[in-house]
Every structure is written in C-alpha cells, then in structure tokens.
Amino acid sequence: MEFRDYYKTLGVERNANEAQIKSAYRKLARKYHPDVNPNNKDAERQFKEINEAYQVLSDPEKRKKYDELGADWERGATEDEVFRRYAQAGGPEFGATAGGFSDFFERFFGGLGGGLGGGPGRSFQRFDFADESVGAERARGRDLESDVKISVRDAVHGARRRLDLTSEDQCDVCGGSGMTARQENRGRTRIIRSAEPCAKCGGRGSIRVHRTLEVTIPPGVSEGSRIRLKGQGGRSSRPGQNGDLFLVTHVEPSGPFLLNGRDVRAQLPVWDYEAALGAEVTAPTLDGKISLKIPAGSQSGRVLRLKGKGLPARAKESAGDLLYELRVLAPTDMTEEERRLLQQFAERRRARAVADPRELMRG
C-alpha cells in the first residue's frame, strides 16, 4: 500500500490553516465535479481523491493522526507496523455513495474497510461548506476602470458627466460560482449534494450588464488622475460588496487654455507698440476677464505668471499657476498716416545705428 500525500492532492503546504485547506478544496471540487465533467473518468477519479483528502485534513483529529502516520511512513516503518499502531485511529465513519475511498483511507481512517456501496448510516459529503454559497470567495464585485474626457475648464471647476458602462456583474442566482446546488443543512454545516451549471449565467458566474451612471468630477484633477467611486463598479450578489469604479481623466483644451502639469497656459497676443511701450490690456481667464500689465520692452515668448490661478489644490497637490505667453503682433492694416509715422520711426532708428537683430544669427 502506498502512502497518500493529501497535502499534495489539495495543493497546499503542510502548515496550511483551515481556511487555506477549505479554499483549495472548493476550487478543485468545482473544477473536477462530475456534473461539470460528464463521462470524464479522470475528472471523476480526481474528484474522489480531493474529497478523500479533504475528509482527513478538514478534521483536526484525523489530520493530527494523519501527520503522525506520515511521519512513521517516512521513517521506513513497514505497513503492518504502521497499521498495528493506528488500527484504532478511525473516528467517525465515512462511506461513498458516489464511489469508494481508497484502501489507504479505509484501512487507517474508515474503520470498516471496503464500502463502495455505502452501508447503512454512512454518508458522502460531496461539498462541505459553512458559507452561504459555493462561490463565497468571489463575493466582492469586480473593480471597473473607465476613461473620461474633460476640458481644462472642467478640471479647474469640476463637472458632472453621464457615463455608459458595461460591466460583468455577479450572477445573483449562483452568487458568482457558476453553479447551482441541491443542498441541505446539518447544524452549522451546509452539505452540497449535487451541482450543475447555473441556468441564468450559463456557468460563467457573471452577467454582462449595461447601465448609465451620473458621476462628479471634482475640481483640481489633472491628466491621468484616478478618481475612485466606491461601490460603483461591478455588482456583487451580496449587499455592500460591490466593486469600485475608477475614472481616469484626460484633459482637453478649453479655447486658448491648455493644461501643463498643474499650470494652465495660454498664448496672449499683444501689439508691437504695446510690447514696446508697455500697456495695460484685458486678458481672458476661465472665470471671465482680468486687467493685465504688459512690461515695456516685452518680447514674444515672455511668460507672465498669475500665481495660484491654475488648477486648485487637491489632496497633497498644491495649486497651479495661470501662465500667459506673449505673442507680439505687427499691424497689417495701417493707414497712410500710420505708415508715414512708422517710416519716420524706422529712419531715426537707422540714424542712431541701432544694432541689426539679424547679427545674432551669424555663425
């Protein structure tokens, strides 16, 4: 007789706790259940083996005896020596109405041996869960992520958006397991007698659902910000266990205003004489208009900064600035008088031998 490694059968470590053993058993039981694998002899064999392993490792007394038994086996004791020592180590009876346990189990734990048919008073617990459903470990709904486009104005002031979402919600019939079961209760233990693919979800455990959602974009979000909407993700079959929805923002221009990090930036056109002499001009903002002073002698590309007028502060991020980049324009629709005055100005500049600006371009 060969020693059976029940830990290896369930794919758990020898120091695995009760919850880990139960979780491993659930997954394997669903995978190899005969109702899921009809006419599959290999799946039926594996289903019997994992049930046998669980019957021992889920029972503290049997597990303790099994660990001692395994230690003796590893020390090289003969089968007869091991059997004599553990002949009385049976405990509660277990039979198998769906096929027998192994000779190893029957000899050391069954107490009665044989038993392919299942004698009087013997029962076979095909699933043994204290939870509310076969798929209890999948109770929480899935988290969802959705891209949302907003303008710079929305990023500064916040906005409302209507989103059309498609999600995989947990099936409310099978609880996300993909299986429905015939079951009975024995005290605090729920016994699953048979299982079959859920008719509502077709065994998938989830149902594709389309819904419309009104969401709030808070002020101060920037490009790539992730906004968590708790409980607005995939629906769970259990109250309060819905997944979360994560919105990823993508910021588009608002007229001349662009987002640069947390700063709002815009080009501001000014006339050449305003740039040369200095002027006070009216400049647009996302909130209306302001009066802005242009320093004398300003050139194209000069940046004027209004501190704290960009994106508002959010969480640990400080407020950005509003930046105006000057773009100096030359007049194109001059009158004859304006042209004459401008020619006089140019002649006086040449008479003073003002440096040629193109000189800077020579190599």
C-alpha positions as CSV (number, residue, x, y, z in Angstrom):
1,M,0.0,0.0,0.0
2,E,1.3,3.4,-0.9
3,F,1.2,6.4,1.4
4,R,-1.2,9.1,0.1
5,D,0.0,12.7,0.3
6,Y,-3.3,14.5,1.0
7,Y,-1.5,17.9,1.2
8,K,-0.1,17.4,-2.3
9,T,-3.6,16.3,-3.6
10,L,-5.1,19.6,-2.5
11,G,-2.0,21.6,-3.5
12,V,-1.4,23.1,0.0
13,E,1.6,23.3,2.3
14,R,1.7,21.0,5.4
15,N,1.3,24.1,7.6
16,A,-1.8,25.3,5.8
17,N,-4.5,26.6,8.0
18,E,-8.2,25.5,7.9
19,A,-9.2,28.4,5.6
20,Q,-6.5,27.6,3.1
21,I,-7.4,24.0,3.0
22,K,-11.1,24.8,2.6
23,S,-10.4,27.3,-0.2
24,A,-8.2,24.8,-2.1
25,Y,-10.8,22.2,-1.8
26,R,-13.6,24.4,-3.1
27,K,-11.6,25.3,-6.2
28,L,-10.7,21.8,-7.0
29,A,-14.1,20.4,-6.2
30,R,-15.8,22.8,-8.7
31,K,-13.1,22.1,-11.3
32,Y,-13.5,18.3,-11.2
33,H,-17.1,17.9,-10.2
34,P,-18.8,15.0,-12.2
35,D,-21.7,17.3,-13.1
36,V,-19.2,19.7,-14.8
37,N,-17.2,16.9,-16.4
38,P,-19.8,14.3,-17.5
39,N,-18.4,10.9,-18.6
40,N,-14.8,12.0,-17.7
41,K,-13.3,9.2,-15.8
42,D,-10.1,11.1,-15.0
43,A,-12.1,14.0,-13.5
44,E,-14.2,11.6,-11.5
45,R,-11.1,9.9,-10.1
46,Q,-9.5,13.3,-9.1
47,F,-12.8,14.4,-7.6
48,K,-12.8,11.3,-5.3
49,E,-9.2,11.9,-4.4
50,I,-9.7,15.6,-3.4
51,N,-12.8,14.6,-1.3
52,E,-10.8,11.9,0.4
53,A,-8.0,14.4,1.2
54,Y,-10.4,17.0,2.5
55,Q,-12.2,14.5,4.7
56,V,-9.0,13.9,6.6
57,L,-7.3,17.4,6.5
58,S,-10.5,19.2,7.5
59,D,-10.9,17.1,10.6
60,P,-8.4,18.2,13.3
61,E,-8.2,14.7,14.9
62,K,-7.8,12.9,11.7
63,R,-5.3,15.4,10.4
64,K,-3.2,15.0,13.6
65,K,-3.3,11.2,13.2
66,Y,-2.5,11.5,9.5
67,D,0.5,13.7,10.2
68,E,1.8,11.2,12.7
69,L,1.1,8.4,10.3
70,G,3.0,10.1,7.6
71,A,6.0,10.6,9.9
72,D,6.1,6.9,10.6
73,W,5.9,6.1,6.9
74,E,8.8,8.4,6.2
75,R,10.9,6.7,8.9
76,G,10.6,3.5,7.0
77,A,8.3,1.5,9.2
78,T,6.6,-1.4,7.5
79,E,2.9,-1.2,6.5
80,D,2.0,-3.8,9.1
81,E,3.9,-1.9,11.9
82,V,2.1,1.3,11.0
83,F,-1.2,-0.4,10.8
84,R,-0.9,-2.0,14.2
85,R,-0.1,1.4,15.7
86,Y,-3.0,3.2,14.0
87,A,-5.6,0.4,13.9
88,Q,-7.8,2.3,16.3
89,A,-7.4,5.7,14.7
90,G,-10.6,5.6,12.8
91,G,-13.1,8.2,14.3
92,P,-16.4,8.9,12.5
93,E,-17.4,6.7,9.7
94,F,-17.3,7.9,6.1
95,G,-18.6,5.9,3.1
96,A,-19.0,6.8,-0.5
97,T,-22.3,6.6,-2.3
98,A,-20.6,8.1,-5.4
99,G,-17.6,5.7,-5.4
100,G,-15.4,4.4,-2.6
101,F,-12.5,5.8,-0.7
102,S,-9.0,4.4,-1.3
103,D,-7.7,1.4,0.5
104,F,-5.3,3.7,2.4
105,F,-8.2,5.8,3.7
106,E,-10.4,2.8,4.5
107,R,-7.6,1.0,6.4
108,F,-6.4,3.8,8.5
109,F,-9.5,6.1,8.8
110,G,-12.6,4.3,7.7
111,G,-12.8,1.8,10.5
112,L,-15.0,-0.6,8.4
113,G,-13.0,-1.0,5.2
114,G,-14.4,-1.7,1.7
115,G,-17.5,0.3,1.3
116,L,-18.0,1.1,-2.4
117,G,-21.7,0.9,-1.9
118,G,-22.1,2.8,1.3
119,G,-23.6,0.9,4.1
120,P,-26.5,2.0,6.4
121,G,-25.9,5.2,8.2
122,R,-22.9,6.2,6.0
123,S,-23.0,9.4,4.0
124,F,-20.7,11.1,1.5
125,Q,-20.3,14.9,1.8
126,R,-19.6,15.9,-1.8
127,F,-19.2,19.5,-0.7
128,D,-18.9,20.7,2.9
129,F,-19.1,24.5,3.2
130,A,-20.1,26.6,6.1
131,D,-20.5,29.6,3.7
132,E,-23.7,30.8,2.1
133,S,-22.8,29.8,-1.5
134,V,-20.4,27.6,-3.5
135,G,-18.7,30.8,-4.8
136,A,-18.4,32.6,-1.4
137,E,-14.8,33.6,-2.1
138,R,-15.9,35.6,-5.1
139,A,-18.5,37.6,-3.2
140,R,-17.0,41.0,-4.0
141,G,-17.9,42.6,-7.3
142,R,-15.2,43.5,-9.9
143,D,-13.4,46.8,-9.9
144,L,-14.0,48.7,-13.2
145,E,-12.0,51.4,-14.9
146,S,-13.2,54.0,-17.4
147,D,-11.6,56.8,-19.3
148,V,-13.4,60.2,-19.2
149,K,-12.6,63.3,-21.2
150,I,-12.9,66.7,-19.6
151,S,-11.9,70.2,-20.6
152,V,-9.4,72.4,-18.8
153,R,-12.4,74.4,-17.5
154,D,-13.9,71.2,-16.0
155,A,-10.5,70.3,-14.5
156,V,-10.5,73.8,-12.7
157,H,-14.1,74.0,-11.7
158,G,-15.3,70.3,-11.6
159,A,-18.1,68.9,-13.7
160,R,-20.9,66.3,-13.9
161,R,-20.6,63.5,-16.5
162,R,-23.0,60.8,-17.7
163,L,-21.2,57.6,-18.4
164,D,-22.4,54.5,-20.3
165,L,-20.8,51.5,-18.6
166,T,-20.6,47.8,-19.5
167,S,-19.8,45.6,-16.5
168,E,-19.6,41.9,-15.6
169,D,-21.9,41.7,-12.6
170,Q,-22.0,38.7,-10.4
171,C,-24.9,36.4,-11.1
172,D,-27.5,36.8,-8.3
173,V,-28.7,33.3,-8.7
174,C,-25.4,31.4,-8.2
175,G,-23.5,34.1,-6.3
176,G,-20.7,34.2,-8.8
177,S,-19.8,30.5,-8.6
178,G,-21.3,29.5,-12.0
179,M,-23.0,26.5,-10.2
180,T,-26.4,26.0,-8.6
181,A,-26.6,23.3,-6.0
182,R,-29.0,21.0,-4.2
183,Q,-28.2,21.3,-0.6
184,E,-29.2,20.6,3.0
185,N,-28.2,21.9,6.4
186,R,-26.8,19.8,9.2
187,G,-26.4,22.1,12.2
188,R,-23.9,24.8,11.1
189,T,-22.7,22.8,8.1
190,R,-24.2,23.2,4.7
191,I,-24.0,20.0,2.6
192,I,-24.0,20.3,-1.2
193,R,-25.5,17.1,-2.6
194,S,-25.3,17.9,-6.3
195,A,-24.3,20.8,-8.5
196,E,-24.9,21.9,-12.1
197,P,-24.1,25.0,-14.2
198,C,-26.3,28.0,-13.4
199,A,-29.1,28.4,-15.9
200,K,-29.1,32.2,-15.7
201,C,-25.4,32.9,-16.4
202,G,-24.7,29.7,-18.3
203,G,-22.0,28.7,-15.8
204,R,-20.0,31.9,-16.2
205,G,-20.7,33.3,-12.8
206,S,-21.3,36.7,-14.2
207,I,-23.8,38.6,-16.4
208,R,-22.9,41.4,-18.8
209,V,-24.9,44.5,-17.8
210,H,-25.2,47.9,-19.5
211,R,-26.0,50.9,-17.3
212,T,-25.8,54.7,-17.2
213,L,-24.2,56.5,-14.3
214,E,-24.0,60.1,-13.3
215,V,-20.6,60.9,-11.9
216,T,-19.0,64.0,-10.4
217,I,-15.5,65.2,-11.4
218,P,-14.0,67.1,-8.5
219,P,-12.1,70.4,-9.1
220,G,-8.3,70.0,-9.3
221,V,-8.0,66.8,-11.3
222,S,-5.2,66.7,-13.9
223,E,-4.2,64.5,-16.8
224,G,-4.2,60.8,-15.8
225,S,-5.9,61.4,-12.4
226,R,-7.7,58.4,-11.0
227,I,-10.9,59.1,-9.2
228,R,-12.3,56.2,-7.1
229,L,-16.1,55.9,-6.9
230,K,-16.7,53.4,-4.1
231,G,-19.3,50.7,-4.8
232,Q,-20.0,51.9,-8.4
233,G,-18.1,49.1,-10.1
234,G,-19.3,45.5,-10.8
235,R,-22.3,44.5,-8.8
236,S,-22.0,41.7,-6.2
237,S,-24.6,39.2,-5.3
238,R,-24.0,40.2,-1.7
239,P,-25.1,43.6,-0.2
240,G,-22.3,46.1,0.3
241,Q,-19.8,44.0,-1.7
242,N,-19.9,45.9,-5.0
243,G,-16.6,46.7,-6.7
244,D,-15.3,50.2,-7.2
245,L,-15.2,52.3,-10.3
246,F,-12.0,54.1,-11.2
247,L,-12.2,57.1,-13.6
248,V,-9.1,58.1,-15.4
249,T,-9.2,61.7,-16.6
250,H,-7.9,63.0,-19.9
251,V,-7.9,66.8,-20.2
252,E,-8.5,68.6,-23.5
253,P,-8.0,72.3,-24.3
254,S,-10.7,74.9,-23.5
255,G,-10.3,77.5,-26.2
256,P,-6.7,79.0,-25.9
257,F,-6.2,77.3,-22.5
258,L,-4.0,74.2,-22.2
259,L,-3.1,72.2,-19.2
260,N,0.7,71.8,-18.4
261,G,1.1,69.7,-15.3
262,R,-1.0,71.7,-12.8
263,D,-0.5,75.0,-14.6
264,V,-3.0,76.5,-17.0
265,R,-1.2,78.0,-20.0
266,A,-2.4,80.3,-22.9
267,Q,-0.8,82.5,-25.5
268,L,-1.7,86.2,-25.2
269,P,-1.4,88.3,-28.4
270,V,-0.2,91.9,-27.9
271,W,0.6,94.7,-30.5
272,D,4.2,95.6,-31.1
273,Y,3.7,99.1,-29.7
274,E,2.1,97.6,-26.5
275,A,5.0,95.3,-26.1
276,A,7.5,98.2,-26.8
277,L,5.9,100.9,-24.7
278,G,4.2,98.8,-22.1
279,A,0.5,98.7,-21.6
280,E,-2.4,97.5,-19.5
281,V,-4.5,95.0,-21.5
282,T,-7.6,93.0,-20.9
283,A,-6.9,89.2,-20.8
284,P,-9.3,86.3,-20.8
285,T,-9.4,83.7,-18.0
286,L,-11.5,80.6,-17.3
287,D,-13.6,82.8,-15.0
288,G,-14.1,85.9,-17.1
289,K,-11.6,88.7,-17.8
290,I,-8.8,90.5,-15.9
291,S,-6.7,93.6,-16.4
292,L,-3.0,92.6,-17.1
293,K,0.0,94.9,-17.2
294,I,2.5,94.3,-20.0
295,P,6.0,95.5,-19.1
296,A,7.7,97.8,-21.6
297,G,10.1,96.1,-23.9
298,S,8.4,92.7,-23.7
299,Q,9.3,90.2,-26.5
300,S,7.4,87.3,-27.9
301,G,7.8,84.2,-25.7
302,R,7.9,86.2,-22.4
303,V,5.7,84.5,-19.8
304,L,3.6,86.4,-17.3
305,R,2.6,84.4,-14.2
306,L,-0.5,84.7,-12.0
307,K,0.3,82.6,-9.0
308,G,-2.3,80.1,-7.7
309,K,-4.7,80.7,-10.6
310,G,-4.2,77.3,-12.3
311,L,-5.7,74.1,-11.1
312,P,-6.9,74.4,-7.5
313,A,-5.1,72.4,-4.8
314,R,-6.2,68.8,-4.4
315,A,-5.2,66.2,-1.8
316,K,-1.4,66.6,-1.5
317,E,-1.0,68.6,-4.7
318,S,-0.7,72.3,-4.5
319,A,-2.5,74.8,-6.7
320,G,-1.0,75.6,-10.1
321,D,-0.4,78.9,-11.8
322,L,-2.0,80.7,-14.8
323,L,0.7,81.4,-17.4
324,Y,0.4,83.8,-20.3
325,E,3.0,83.6,-23.1
326,L,3.2,86.8,-25.0
327,R,2.9,86.7,-28.8
328,V,3.9,90.1,-30.3
329,L,1.9,91.1,-33.4
330,A,2.8,93.7,-36.1
331,P,-0.1,95.8,-37.5
332,T,-1.1,94.9,-41.1
333,D,-4.0,97.3,-41.8
334,M,-2.2,100.7,-41.3
335,T,-3.5,104.0,-42.7
336,E,-1.2,106.2,-44.9
337,E,-0.6,108.5,-41.9
338,E,0.4,105.5,-39.6
339,R,2.7,104.1,-42.4
340,R,4.4,107.6,-42.7
341,L,4.9,107.8,-39.0
342,L,6.3,104.3,-38.8
343,Q,8.8,105.1,-41.7
344,Q,10.0,108.1,-39.8
345,F,10.5,105.9,-36.7
346,A,12.5,103.4,-38.7
347,E,14.7,106.1,-40.3
348,R,15.5,107.6,-36.9
349,R,16.4,104.1,-35.6
350,R,18.8,103.7,-38.5
351,A,20.3,107.1,-38.0
352,R,21.2,106.1,-34.4
353,A,22.9,102.9,-35.7
354,V,20.8,100.6,-33.7
355,A,22.2,97.1,-33.8
356,D,20.8,94.8,-36.5
357,P,18.9,92.0,-34.8
358,R,19.9,89.5,-37.5
359,E,23.6,89.9,-36.4
360,L,22.8,87.4,-33.7
361,M,22.1,84.8,-36.3
362,R,25.6,84.8,-37.9
363,G,27.9,81.9,-37.2
